[in-house]
Amino acid sequence: MTSIIPARAIIPFLVGMMLLTGVCNTLLTKYQDNQCVRNCDDPDPLKRKHFEQPVIQTLQMFVGEMGCWLVVGIMSLWSRYVSKSTTYERINNRAADDEDTTIPDDASIRSHTPLTDSPSSSKYEGPSILRGWRVVLLSLPAICDICGTTLMNAGLLLVAASIYQMTRGALVLFVGVFSVVFLRRKLYAFQWLSLVGVMVGVALVGLAGAIQPDQKHPSATAVADVGADALKVIIGVLMIAGAQIFTATQFVLEEYILERSTIEPIRVVGWEGLFGFTVTLLGMVILHFAIGRTEAGRYGPFDMVEGWRQFWEYKSVFISSVLIMISIGGFNFFGLSVTRSVSATSRSTIDTCRTLFIWIVSLGLGWETFKWLQVVGFGLLVYFTFLFNGIVEPPFEFLRVSQVEELLPEEPIEHN
């Protein structure tokens, strides 16, 4: 069949757009957190209230994911009316008959599947676990996504954008452990060593933020309590690192489901977006009546009426929300389009570049200050993640193995 997208020519563009949208996801969310939405004219900076609505930010992520249905619809119309003989195929298969194969990808655990995968080409040949009403099983990873994303959004309120992005590197730790416990995968000695190194790297990044805490909002620099800010950073790092437990659970659930079904990956994102949006909206209503309407909960993150007032009345919040939805939709589209067509080295390099760009932009905007200890922590995170994925060889001969088992062959999808 003829591919709609020319393979080699457009891959660099797709990689660039994946990187751009991934960077925008974090920076736009942090920008949104910095927007004043109440008592903005008060001379006392401590009395000014900023946009602190992690649940609404989770909801807008799922709106972005539901945008994948637009791609599904467009491709269906294209196939039906424009070229019935054309289907949307993966850009570059890892099959042996590809003349220009990339570096072997067996050791990677953090990547995306191709945009679509023909059911006929799936390795699974039995009845799909997602037949009919069973598609609601995708609500389980969606619920994990809700918990993980909301925790991360809440943590981002308390830490700098680069610390947030680096702390998310703890995901490899929980994915590795859960793969062994629930999927009966095998980890080698160098991979266990890598997980310890990742823990140390995350700890150093968090320690750097606690020792030199950045002011939560630039307007409050004159009155900020350094001790309180350090405590907030520690809490934020713990929340973000803890959120990776839910993300790793989501990955394991997706791996289990995808191994037993023939569903196209982009439809998985679309269904999870739909289920996630529905559950999040329902949860917002329940929490509003249970907490948001109380005196203690008024104007807080569970006050849905106040949250939507801020969303619609403040132009900067509304525009940034729309941009976040677009960037998340784009990140999923470009990620699903390209990441299995490049090597594990390329994907890990994209992740590293994403963090570096977020760090550089945050420094340039004055959202945070440079910290040498953070550099050390980030360096450890990158090295041990590369080591875990088999991109660099273990430093000692006795740790080296000839072949590494792929932990998540179905490569579940990281959505933001």
KALIN-V167934 format. One record per helix or strand. SS is the DSSP state (~ for helix, > for strand). FROM is the first residue (numbers start at 0). TO is the last residue. Records with the same first field share a line. If there is no record, write none. Layout:
SS=FROM-TO / FROM-TO
This chain:
~=6-32 / 44-46 / 53-65 / 67-81 / 118-120 / 131-155 / 160-182 / 188-210 / 217-219 / 225-257 / 264-291 / 303-312 / 314-340 / 343-364 / 371-387 / 396-398
>=35-37 / 48-49
